[in-house]
Amino acid sequence: MNTNAVEVADVTQSNTTIVETVQSMGVEYAYRILGALAILIIGFWIAKMVKTLIVRGMKHRKVDETLISFTATLLYVGLKIAVIIAALEALQVKTASFIAVLGAAGLAVGLALQGSLSNFAAGVLMIIFKPVKLGDFVEVNGVSGTVKEIGILTTELDTLDNKHAVVPNSSVMSNNIINYTYNDKRRVDLVAGISYGDDIDKARSAIEEALAEFDEILSDPKPDILVKAMADSSVNFDVRPWCKPADYWTIYYGVTEAIKKKFDEQGIVIPFPQRDVHIYEHTAG
């Protein structure tokens, strides 16, 4: 009887110890889980507040909208990752191995998405160095158009005939960029031809009168009217007025028409291509 009583007492004590251990572990893990949840909730709230403050501060300083969006999003994602790692630390999860696995996964994804990553890197460079900005008329990678959006991966353009073009950022940064609206003045290059029988000074005067009709043409720099070449059928002038980029096509087409009308009014001939044909008659001797 005494032996059985001792065995029962040992079993009871063992069960009590297990229950106490489970309760203790339950309380400990409950505190860890609550702590991790608190870190997540408070951390995410702080990350959101920091993002809001960054956006407000950058807007107050009139920073470019694309840079604001990119910086705020990147910072917000980074803060959330830091909060998640802190929560895992509170749960006593070994984050070193987690970070190693995450890094390996990131490397694999990076290798699979090399093109996207190069576009992303090019987008960052575009935001920092600003070779183009919204509203610029540019030529990139063989596409000409007005910049409508500079994204993280692509740049979107509207062409002159209202087509929408999407160009990868890496193509933009790895090719020559011609920005037609970067400067506040642009030269319009035109050619006007007269016949060899017309007076050069009279033709120059007619061109000057045509240019004077347009208020959009700038006086500084002064327009150039230069004899370019004595071609096969005509004497050609280079006509080079300056204007604001927004007025380029108005001047290009308007001045061409005005010169033609002035030449007609003053009897100045715009010659057609001519070719002299000589016919020789040979007689049999």
HUDAFEN-V519035 format. One record per residue. N is the residue number from 1. RES is the residue in one letter. SS is DSSP state (H for helix, E for strand, - for the rest). PHI is phi in whole degrees, -180 to 180 (none if undefined). BURIAL is I if it has 16 or more other C-alpha atoms within 10 Angstrom, else O. Layout:
((N:RES:SS:PHI:BURIAL) (N:RES:SS:PHI:BURIAL))
This chain:
((1:M:-:none:O) (2:N:H:-65:O) (3:T:H:-66:O) (4:N:H:-64:O) (5:A:H:-65:O) (6:V:H:-65:O) (7:E:H:-63:O) (8:V:H:-64:O) (9:A:H:-64:O) (10:D:H:-66:O) (11:V:H:-63:O) (12:T:H:-62:O) (13:Q:H:-65:O) (14:S:H:-65:O) (15:N:H:-63:O) (16:T:H:-63:O) (17:T:H:-64:O) (18:I:H:-63:O) (19:V:H:-62:O) (20:E:H:-63:O) (21:T:H:-65:O) (22:V:H:-63:O) (23:Q:H:-62:O) (24:S:H:-63:O) (25:M:H:-66:O) (26:G:H:-62:O) (27:V:H:-64:O) (28:E:H:-63:O) (29:Y:H:-68:O) (30:A:H:-63:O) (31:Y:H:-63:O) (32:R:H:-64:I) (33:I:H:-64:I) (34:L:H:-62:O) (35:G:H:-64:O) (36:A:H:-64:I) (37:L:H:-63:I) (38:A:H:-63:O) (39:I:H:-63:I) (40:L:H:-63:I) (41:I:H:-65:O) (42:I:H:-68:O) (43:G:H:-63:I) (44:F:H:-64:I) (45:W:H:-65:O) (46:I:H:-65:I) (47:A:H:-60:I) (48:K:H:-65:I) (49:M:H:-65:O) (50:V:H:-62:I) (51:K:H:-60:I) (52:T:H:-62:O) (53:L:H:-65:O) (54:I:H:-63:I) (55:V:H:-62:I) (56:R:H:-62:O) (57:G:H:-63:O) (58:M:H:-70:I) (59:K:H:-67:O) (60:H:H:-63:O) (61:R:-:-88:O) (62:K:-:59:O) (63:V:-:-77:O) (64:D:-:-55:O) (65:E:H:-60:O) (66:T:H:-63:I) (67:L:H:-67:I) (68:I:H:-61:I) (69:S:H:-61:I) (70:F:H:-64:I) (71:T:H:-63:I) (72:A:H:-64:I) (73:T:H:-66:O) (74:L:H:-62:O) (75:L:H:-65:I) (76:Y:H:-63:I) (77:V:H:-64:O) (78:G:H:-62:O) (79:L:H:-65:I) (80:K:H:-65:I) (81:I:H:-64:O) (82:A:H:-63:I) (83:V:H:-65:I) (84:I:H:-63:I) (85:I:H:-64:I) (86:A:H:-64:I) (87:A:H:-65:I) (88:L:H:-65:I) (89:E:H:-63:O) (90:A:H:-64:I) (91:L:-:-83:I) (92:Q:-:61:O) (93:V:-:-84:O) (94:K:-:-73:O) (95:T:H:-76:O) (96:A:H:-61:O) (97:S:H:-68:O) (98:F:H:-63:O) (99:I:H:-65:O) (100:A:H:-63:O) (101:V:H:-63:O) (102:L:H:-63:O) (103:G:H:-66:O) (104:A:H:-63:O) (105:A:H:-64:O) (106:G:H:-63:O) (107:L:H:-65:O) (108:A:H:-63:O) (109:V:H:-65:O) (110:G:H:-62:O) (111:L:H:-66:O) (112:A:H:-75:O) (113:L:-:-119:O) (114:Q:H:-59:O) (115:G:H:-62:O) (116:S:H:-65:I) (117:L:H:-67:I) (118:S:H:-67:I) (119:N:H:-65:I) (120:F:H:-64:I) (121:A:H:-63:I) (122:A:H:-64:I) (123:G:H:-63:I) (124:V:H:-62:I) (125:L:H:-64:O) (126:M:H:-65:I) (127:I:H:-68:I) (128:I:H:-75:O) (129:F:H:-92:O) (130:K:-:52:O) (131:P:-:-68:I) (132:V:-:-137:I) (133:K:-:-140:I) (134:L:-:-59:I) (135:G:-:92:O) (136:D:-:-72:I) (137:F:E:-98:I) (138:V:E:-132:I) (139:E:E:-124:I) (140:V:E:-136:I) (141:N:-:52:O) (142:G:-:82:O) (143:V:E:-114:O) (144:S:E:-113:I) (145:G:E:177:I) (146:T:E:-89:I) (147:V:E:-72:I) (148:K:E:-103:I) (149:E:E:-158:I) (150:I:E:-113:I) (151:G:-:-94:I) (152:I:-:-70:I) (153:L:-:-112:I) (154:T:E:-137:I) (155:T:E:-117:I) (156:E:E:-108:I) (157:L:E:-126:I) (158:D:E:-109:I) (159:T:-:-77:I) (160:L:-:-63:O) (161:D:-:-94:O) (162:N:-:65:O) (163:K:-:-91:O) (164:H:E:-103:O) (165:A:E:-113:I) (166:V:E:-115:I) (167:V:E:-114:I) (168:P:E:-58:I) (169:N:H:-60:I) (170:S:H:-65:I) (171:S:H:-69:I) (172:V:H:-66:I) (173:M:H:-78:I) (174:S:H:-94:O) (175:N:-:-120:O) (176:N:-:-66:O) (177:I:E:-114:I) (178:I:E:-108:O) (179:N:E:-103:I) (180:Y:-:-79:I) (181:T:-:-116:I) (182:Y:-:-64:O) (183:N:-:-91:O) (184:D:-:-86:O) (185:K:-:-135:I) (186:R:E:-141:I) (187:R:E:-93:I) (188:V:E:-102:I) (189:D:E:-101:O) (190:L:E:-126:I) (191:V:E:-127:O) (192:A:E:-125:I) (193:G:E:-112:I) (194:I:E:-127:I) (195:S:-:-78:I) (196:Y:-:-66:I) (197:G:-:-85:O) (198:D:-:-89:O) (199:D:-:-83:O) (200:I:H:-65:I) (201:D:H:-64:O) (202:K:H:-65:O) (203:A:H:-65:I) (204:R:H:-62:I) (205:S:H:-62:O) (206:A:H:-65:I) (207:I:H:-65:I) (208:E:H:-61:I) (209:E:H:-65:O) (210:A:H:-64:I) (211:L:H:-66:I) (212:A:H:-67:O) (213:E:-:-77:O) (214:F:-:-113:O) (215:D:-:-69:O) (216:E:-:-71:I) (217:I:-:-75:I) (218:L:-:-81:I) (219:S:-:-86:O) (220:D:-:-135:O) (221:P:-:-72:O) (222:K:-:-74:O) (223:P:-:-61:I) (224:D:E:-98:O) (225:I:E:-128:I) (226:L:E:-124:O) (227:V:E:-73:I) (228:K:E:-87:O) (229:A:E:-162:O) (230:M:E:-99:O) (231:A:-:-83:O) (232:D:-:-60:O) (233:S:-:-121:I) (234:S:-:-153:I) (235:V:E:-101:I) (236:N:E:-102:I) (237:F:E:-102:I) (238:D:E:-89:I) (239:V:E:-111:I) (240:R:E:-130:I) (241:P:E:-81:I) (242:W:E:-114:I) (243:C:E:-154:I) (244:K:-:-75:I) (245:P:H:-55:I) (246:A:H:-66:O) (247:D:H:-97:O) (248:Y:H:-56:I) (249:W:H:-71:O) (250:T:H:-60:O) (251:I:H:-72:I) (252:Y:H:-58:I) (253:Y:H:-81:O) (254:G:H:-66:O) (255:V:H:-69:I) (256:T:H:-58:I) (257:E:H:-67:O) (258:A:H:-64:I) (259:I:H:-65:I) (260:K:H:-60:I) (261:K:H:-66:O) (262:K:H:-65:I) (263:F:H:-62:I) (264:D:H:-65:O) (265:E:H:-62:O) (266:Q:-:-101:O) (267:G:-:69:O) (268:I:-:-88:I) (269:V:-:-89:I) (270:I:-:-99:I) (271:P:-:-76:O) (272:F:-:-87:O) (273:P:-:-58:O) (274:Q:-:-126:O) (275:R:-:-144:O) (276:D:-:-87:O) (277:V:-:-115:O) (278:H:-:-107:O) (279:I:-:-111:O) (280:Y:-:-106:O) (281:E:-:-106:O) (282:H:-:-104:O) (283:T:-:-105:O) (284:A:-:-71:O) (285:G:-:-104:O))
